Amino acid sequence: MFRDTPAGAVVTVRVTPRAGRSAISGTRDDQLLVKLAAAPVDNAANDALVGVLSEALDIPRRDVRIVSGDRSRTKHVLIAGRAAPDLNATLSALLTRR
């Protein structure tokens, strides 16, 4: 899921805006699926995505950055200064608890 880069780990995220609540909903085709309660207006959905990932992975918001796809449902998100194996383990534990 997460891939290592020199700046940190990158993950491809597929978002569903205007959902009932914001949460990580699973994975499909090597993409992280995230439902967002926010609408894709005035960057609200992107801000909500950063918040959901920050909270779920227990990392500061400043370390989560959308590097491409800010106007698309499919986004590439960088988690700065983190290693992919650690984030994959955290994500796996999070998805199995649900």
C-alpha positions as CSV (number, residue, x, y, z in Angstrom):
1,M,0.0,0.0,0.0
2,F,2.5,2.6,1.2
3,R,5.7,3.0,-0.9
4,D,9.0,4.5,0.3
5,T,10.3,7.7,-1.3
6,P,13.2,9.9,-0.2
7,A,10.8,12.3,1.5
8,G,8.7,9.7,3.3
9,A,6.0,7.2,2.3
10,V,3.4,7.7,-0.5
11,V,0.0,6.1,-0.7
12,T,-2.7,6.3,-3.4
13,V,-6.0,7.2,-1.9
14,R,-9.5,7.0,-3.5
15,V,-11.9,9.3,-1.7
16,T,-15.7,9.4,-1.6
17,P,-16.9,12.9,-0.6
18,R,-20.2,13.6,1.0
19,A,-20.3,10.3,2.8
20,G,-22.2,9.9,6.1
21,R,-19.1,10.1,8.1
22,S,-15.3,10.4,7.6
23,A,-13.3,7.2,7.9
24,I,-10.9,4.8,6.3
25,S,-13.2,2.2,4.7
26,G,-10.7,-0.3,3.3
27,T,-8.5,-1.0,0.3
28,R,-9.1,-1.9,-3.3
29,D,-6.6,-2.3,-6.2
30,D,-3.7,-1.2,-4.1
31,Q,-5.6,2.0,-3.2
32,L,-6.6,3.2,0.3
33,L,-10.4,3.9,0.3
34,V,-11.4,6.9,2.5
35,K,-15.0,8.2,2.9
36,L,-15.3,11.9,3.7
37,A,-18.3,13.7,5.2
38,A,-17.0,17.0,3.6
39,A,-18.1,18.2,0.2
40,P,-15.4,18.8,-2.5
41,V,-15.8,22.6,-2.2
42,D,-13.3,25.1,-1.1
43,N,-10.7,22.4,-0.3
44,A,-12.9,21.1,2.5
45,A,-12.6,17.4,1.3
46,N,-8.8,17.7,1.1
47,D,-8.6,19.1,4.6
48,A,-10.8,16.4,5.9
49,L,-8.6,13.7,4.2
50,V,-5.5,15.1,5.9
51,G,-7.3,15.0,9.2
52,V,-8.6,11.5,8.8
53,L,-5.2,10.1,7.8
54,S,-3.5,12.1,10.6
55,E,-5.8,10.8,13.2
56,A,-5.9,7.2,12.0
57,L,-2.1,6.9,11.6
58,D,-1.5,8.9,14.8
59,I,0.8,11.4,13.1
60,P,0.8,15.2,13.1
61,R,-1.3,16.9,10.4
62,R,1.8,18.8,9.2
63,D,3.4,15.5,8.1
64,V,0.5,14.6,5.8
65,R,0.5,16.3,2.3
66,I,-1.4,15.7,-0.9
67,V,1.2,15.7,-3.6
68,S,-1.1,15.1,-6.6
69,G,-4.7,14.8,-7.4
70,D,-6.0,17.7,-5.2
71,R,-8.9,18.1,-7.6
72,S,-9.5,14.4,-8.2
73,R,-11.0,11.5,-6.3
74,T,-7.7,9.6,-6.7
75,K,-4.9,11.3,-4.8
76,H,-1.3,10.6,-3.9
77,V,-0.6,11.4,-0.3
78,L,2.9,11.8,1.2
79,I,3.5,11.0,4.9
80,A,6.7,12.9,5.5
81,G,9.5,11.3,7.4
82,R,7.8,7.9,7.9
83,A,8.8,4.5,6.6
84,A,6.4,2.5,4.4
85,P,6.7,-0.8,6.4
86,D,5.7,1.0,9.7
87,L,2.7,2.7,8.1
88,N,1.6,-0.5,6.4
89,A,1.7,-2.3,9.7
90,T,-0.3,0.5,11.4
91,L,-2.9,0.5,8.6
92,S,-3.2,-3.3,8.6
93,A,-3.8,-3.3,12.4
94,L,-6.4,-0.5,11.9
95,L,-8.3,-2.3,9.2
96,T,-8.4,-5.6,11.1
97,R,-9.9,-3.9,14.2
98,R,-12.9,-2.7,12.3
